[in-house]
Amino acid sequence: MRAAVVRMVERRAAVRRASIAAALTAAGVEAVVVGEDVRASGRGIVARWWRDMTLRDAGRGRL
């Protein structure tokens, strides 16, 4: 039972990371999933992150 729960949590985390990367890519930001991280890059990404709610909310509530 415990192993099944662990697999389910890992699967949900992978789906969430993929949805975050997809949302960032759709917003025009280069994003890739590396292990357990979603890495975003691009010119002015920090400033854009604070201005653009779409980027900040990417992946939230999409499970």
C-alpha positions in Angstrom: 0.0 0.0 0.0 2.8 2.4 0.9 4.6 1.7 -2.4 1.4 2.5 -4.3 1.0 5.8 -2.5 4.7 6.7 -3.2 4.2 5.9 -6.9 1.1 8.0 -7.0 2.8 11.0 -5.4 5.8 10.7 -7.7 3.5 10.5 -10.8 1.5 13.6 -9.7 4.8 15.5 -9.1 6.0 14.6 -12.6 2.7 15.7 -14.1 2.9 19.0 -12.2 6.5 19.7 -13.3 5.5 19.0 -16.9 2.5 21.3 -16.7 4.7 24.1 -15.2 7.2 23.7 -18.0 4.4 23.7 -20.6 2.8 26.8 -19.2 6.1 28.6 -19.1 6.9 27.6 -22.7 3.4 28.8 -23.8 4.2 32.1 -22.1 7.4 32.4 -24.2 9.9 31.3 -21.6 12.4 28.5 -22.3 11.7 25.9 -19.7 12.9 22.3 -19.2 12.4 19.6 -16.6 15.7 18.4 -15.1 15.2 15.7 -12.5 12.9 17.3 -9.9 13.5 20.9 -11.1 11.9 23.0 -13.7 14.5 25.3 -15.1 13.5 28.5 -16.8 15.8 30.8 -18.7 15.5 33.8 -20.9 16.4 37.4 -21.0 14.8 39.4 -18.2 13.2 36.3 -16.7 13.3 37.6 -13.1 11.7 41.0 -13.9 9.1 39.3 -16.1 8.4 36.7 -13.3 7.4 39.5 -10.9 5.3 41.4 -13.5 3.5 38.5 -15.2 1.0 36.6 -13.1 0.8 33.9 -15.8 4.4 33.0 -15.1 4.0 33.0 -11.4 0.8 30.9 -11.5 2.2 28.4 -14.0 1.3 24.9 -12.9 -0.8 25.9 -9.8 -3.9 23.9 -9.5 -3.4 21.9 -12.7 -3.5 18.3 -11.3 
